Amino acid sequence: MKTETVILSATVDRLAVLKAEIARLKTEEDALKDVLIDAGLEVIEGTQHRAAISHCAGRELIDWKTIAAKFSPSRQLIAAHTSKGEPYCTVRLSARKA
């Protein structure tokens, strides 16, 4: 293996380890938040930090795609009002097969 390939291989493995740790921490975070929410208090004071618990109404989501489809728009109308976002990169990890 070339040196660059070895370095990139190590980077992939390190990224996988970090993602696993972040997932574990996120699970712990969610559990701690649930404890605070279940306490039923609006504010809880720690020794160094303060937690404020807010109960928010759910977001209202409108299914514009379904509404628009009811009006049977032409392909030209759809094309005229369709835009494309900027290109971007994504990194996906998966376990290597033996």
C-alpha positions as CSV (number, residue, x, y, z in Angstrom):
1,M,0.0,0.0,0.0
2,K,1.1,3.5,-0.7
3,T,1.7,5.8,2.3
4,E,-1.2,8.0,1.2
5,T,-3.5,5.0,1.0
6,V,-2.5,3.9,4.5
7,I,-3.1,7.3,5.9
8,L,-6.5,7.5,4.2
9,S,-7.4,4.0,5.4
10,A,-6.6,5.1,9.0
11,T,-8.7,8.2,8.5
12,V,-11.7,6.1,7.4
13,D,-11.3,3.9,10.5
14,R,-10.9,6.9,12.8
15,L,-14.0,8.5,11.3
16,A,-16.0,5.3,11.9
17,V,-14.8,5.2,15.6
18,L,-15.8,8.8,16.0
19,K,-19.3,8.3,14.5
20,A,-19.9,5.3,16.8
21,E,-18.9,7.4,19.8
22,I,-21.1,10.3,18.7
23,A,-24.0,7.8,18.4
24,R,-23.3,6.5,21.9
25,L,-23.1,10.0,23.3
26,K,-26.4,11.0,21.5
27,T,-28.1,8.1,23.1
28,E,-26.9,9.2,26.5
29,E,-27.8,12.8,25.8
30,D,-31.4,11.7,24.9
31,A,-31.7,9.7,28.0
32,L,-30.5,12.6,30.2
33,K,-32.9,15.0,28.5
34,D,-35.8,12.5,29.1
35,V,-35.0,12.5,32.9
36,L,-35.1,16.3,33.0
37,I,-38.3,16.5,31.0
38,D,-39.9,13.8,33.2
39,A,-39.1,15.8,36.3
40,G,-41.9,18.2,35.2
41,L,-39.9,21.4,36.1
42,E,-39.4,24.4,33.9
43,V,-35.9,25.2,35.2
44,I,-33.4,23.0,36.9
45,E,-30.2,24.4,38.3
46,G,-27.0,22.5,38.3
47,T,-23.8,23.5,40.0
48,Q,-22.3,24.9,36.8
49,H,-25.1,24.9,34.3
50,R,-28.9,25.6,34.1
51,A,-31.4,23.6,32.1
52,A,-34.6,25.3,30.9
53,I,-37.3,22.9,29.7
54,S,-39.7,24.2,27.1
55,H,-42.8,22.4,25.9
56,C,-43.4,23.3,22.2
57,A,-46.4,22.7,20.0
58,G,-45.6,20.5,17.0
59,R,-44.7,22.1,13.7
60,E,-47.4,22.5,11.2
61,L,-46.4,20.9,7.9
62,I,-48.3,21.5,4.7
63,D,-48.0,18.8,2.0
64,W,-47.6,21.3,-0.9
65,K,-46.7,18.5,-3.4
66,T,-50.1,16.8,-2.8
67,I,-52.0,20.0,-3.0
68,A,-50.2,21.0,-6.2
69,A,-50.9,17.6,-7.8
70,K,-54.7,18.1,-7.3
71,F,-54.4,21.0,-9.8
72,S,-52.8,18.8,-12.4
73,P,-50.0,21.3,-13.4
74,S,-48.3,20.8,-16.8
75,R,-44.7,19.6,-17.1
76,Q,-43.8,23.0,-18.5
77,L,-45.2,24.8,-15.4
78,I,-43.4,22.4,-13.1
79,A,-40.1,22.8,-15.1
80,A,-40.5,26.6,-15.1
81,H,-40.7,26.6,-11.2
82,T,-38.1,24.0,-10.5
83,S,-34.6,24.9,-9.2
84,K,-31.6,22.8,-8.4
85,G,-29.5,23.2,-5.3
86,E,-25.7,23.5,-5.2
87,P,-23.7,20.3,-5.6
88,Y,-22.3,18.9,-2.4
89,C,-20.3,15.9,-1.1
90,T,-21.3,13.3,1.3
91,V,-19.3,10.6,3.1
92,R,-21.0,7.3,3.9
93,L,-19.3,4.6,6.0
94,S,-19.9,0.9,6.1
95,A,-18.2,-2.1,7.6
96,R,-15.7,-3.8,5.3
97,K,-16.6,-7.3,4.2
98,A,-14.1,-10.0,5.1
